[in-house]
Amino acid sequence: MRLQSPLFKGKLTCTQRVACFSQSLFSSQILSSSLLTRTEKQLSLTRRRRVKGGRECKFQSKLRVMPCFSLTSGASGGVSGDDNGSLRNFKLNESTFLASLMPKKEIAADRFIDSNPKFDGRGVVIAIFDSGVDPAAAGLQVTSDGKPKILDVVDCTGSGDIDTSTAVKADSDGCIRGASGATLVVNSSWKNPSGEWRVGYKMVYELFTDKLTSRLKKERKKKWDEKNQETIAEAVKHLDQFDQKHKKLEDGSLKRVREDLQNRVDILKKQADSYDDKGPVIDAVVWHDGEVWRVALDTQGLEDEPDCGKLADFAPLTNFRIERKYGVFSKLDACTFVVNVYDEGNILSIVTDSSPHGTHVAGIASAFHPEEPLLNGVAPGAQLISCKIGDSRLGSMETGTGLTRALIAAVEHKCDLINMSYGEPTLLPDYGRFVDLVNEAVNKHRLVFISSAGNSGPGLNTVGAPGGTSSSIIGVGAYVSPAMAAAAHSVVQPPSEGLEYTWSSRGPTADGDLGVCISAPGGAVAPVSTWTLQKRMLMNGTSMASPSACGGIALVISAMKAEGIPVSPYIVRKAIENTSFPIGGLAEDKLSTGQGLLQVDKLELCSRPLFFANSWLEEVLGRIGLSRHSSTLQ
């Protein structure tokens, strides 16, 4: 399984980050055709889908391309080529540059929120199925209306689990023996009515990403080398002093002393060649304070100072969903973690992310920056559930067990939307246990499931699973606007119109489906994990397009809930397909872009009562010179 970002071939890595795209990405051969205006086109595709009993059902599905009207972005909130495709009116300045770093104008999310400030995702909960979300990352603390941004953080992989079934008692000095064998001092102020302390341990590198581990090893090696060189210098000094004092070694005992001093110098010099940092061990202690399970860690192995990281100095944590508090292992790693206790204290789960990918995705969907509103996510009022499906032990690859646990968590938290920016090739579309569970989540629990289509384009039949090959999932392709190309990617000659990224996967699927449902901006500068030592990072991929679409749909669901309109995954999907802005004028362009670029302001109109829809229809018909009551429509 791969994180859905471009240029993935084989090895699993974090999303490819691109500072400057090659001009060849936007060559004339791949530019989309002129956008359709005032026309309606039907594409009839033969589609096969499995039914119970193994039979195949063959039917004709009419896929309609909505008319593209040359509307201006004003009070009507209409779609225009200038907004989503044309470079003619685009000027790069501070405002447009910042806006292009977190694209919202392309899908009309900015116009939607300007017209409906309270429908900015409030009341909507999004489950992020990814590598884990850092609750300390910029913009992920509170929503636009002051509520907690992240409601829960769950490790669905089990990669951070610690066995804490061993119970010990403290001695008269308040000391216990940790699972690693170390003697630990318990803070006397901690409440523990039972007097039992459950202990366990973990090699800390097992909780970190490869990149973070590599950085820590370099830092620790540098400090070790400094101390080792000091020790070598001291040993050489003692040897020189001995030689100066004893010019002739006639006594056998003096020869042995010098030999010992020389051997010490040789061993210290060779020690650097055999240096191997397995990482420090952290001791974990779990206890029940009479109300909730509490957790404390001893992280002295990560600290340079001997008095830092002691167990007694740790501020106890409990399950994240209860108090929404997190910890940091040390200043050196700057890695945020949360804890969850399961099975009556027998299992402690320490949750860290397996890459910055998940935090970036969450930031696109709903980050809130009160001081920098242009860098807000698409739905700053929405709340999040972080479901870590990327197993740290497997290089951030997911497992069936992790995916199943994530779906259970999404249902238990009564989420409205799921975003999954993961995917991989598949032989059989719409098939497998996970797809069956997704169908149940969508059909029974009414969740809207959105996922990336993949980054294996531009070849046909390259959409990945589950985003591009599952009927219940809305698969999203990656779109780039001229503003994004000019500002975020620093392209010298940006395309004159918006188009699909070349690497965005294309349909059709093996059973004849389009594969791509809609498109959304496939790049952004968004928050990343604190351990990266960066506040934000540029990433691009359908991994970024999926949360952009997810945030846009969250805006509409927020409006529907506020106005008492029942939310249905089927209505939502039909609405986004029927109101998307076509990219390219040819029928085959749909294999690349799906029904087109998501347009949130049009979704709003489709979701409102009939008289709102009628007024919109009057406006549209008026612009093409028709009337609702003309004989042409009767």
Sequence and secondary structure as in RCSB ss.txt:
>XXXX:A:sequence
MRLQSPLFKGKLTCTQRVACFSQSLFSSQILSSSLLTRTEKQLSLTRRRRVKGGRECKFQSKLRVMPCFSLTSGA
SGGVSGDDNGSLRNFKLNESTFLASLMPKKEIAADRFIDSNPKFDGRGVVIAIFDSGVDPAAAGLQVTSDGKPKI
LDVVDCTGSGDIDTSTAVKADSDGCIRGASGATLVVNSSWKNPSGEWRVGYKMVYELFTDKLTSRLKKERKKKWD
EKNQETIAEAVKHLDQFDQKHKKLEDGSLKRVREDLQNRVDILKKQADSYDDKGPVIDAVVWHDGEVWRVALDTQ
GLEDEPDCGKLADFAPLTNFRIERKYGVFSKLDACTFVVNVYDEGNILSIVTDSSPHGTHVAGIASAFHPEEPLL
NGVAPGAQLISCKIGDSRLGSMETGTGLTRALIAAVEHKCDLINMSYGEPTLLPDYGRFVDLVNEAVNKHRLVFI
SSAGNSGPGLNTVGAPGGTSSSIIGVGAYVSPAMAAAAHSVVQPPSEGLEYTWSSRGPTADGDLGVCISAPGGAV
APVSTWTLQKRMLMNGTSMASPSACGGIALVISAMKAEGIPVSPYIVRKAIENTSFPIGGLAEDKLSTGQGLLQV
DKLELCSRPLFFANSWLEEVLGRIGLSRHSSTLQ
>XXXX:A:secstr
 EES TT  SS  S    SS  GGGG GGG       S  EEEEEEEEEE GGG EEEEEEEEEE       SST
T    HHHHT  TT   SHHHHHHHHS  GGGTHHHHHHH TT SSTT EEEEEES   TTSTT SB TTSSBSE
EEEEESS TTEEE  EEEE  TTSEEE TTS EEE  TTS  TT EEEEEEEEGGGGS HHHHHHHHHHHHHHHH
HHHHHHHHHHHHHHHHHHHH SS  SHHHHHHHHHHHHHHHHHHHHTTT      EEEEEEEE SSSEEEEEE G
GG SSTTSS GGGS  B  HHHH   EES TTT  EEEEEEEGGGTEEEEE  SSTHHHHHHHHHH   TT GGG
  S TT EEEEEE SBGGGTTB  HHHHHHHHHHHHHTT SEEEE EEB  SSTT SHHHHHHHHHHHTT  EEE
EE  S TTSTT   BTTTT TTEEEEEEEE HHIIIIIS  SS  SS EE TTS     TTS  S  EEEE EEE
EE  GGGT SEEEEESHHHHHHHHHHHHHHHHHHHHHTT    HHHHHHHHHHH B  SSSGGGHHHHTT B  H
HHHHHHHS HHHHHHHHHHHHHHTT  TTSTTT 
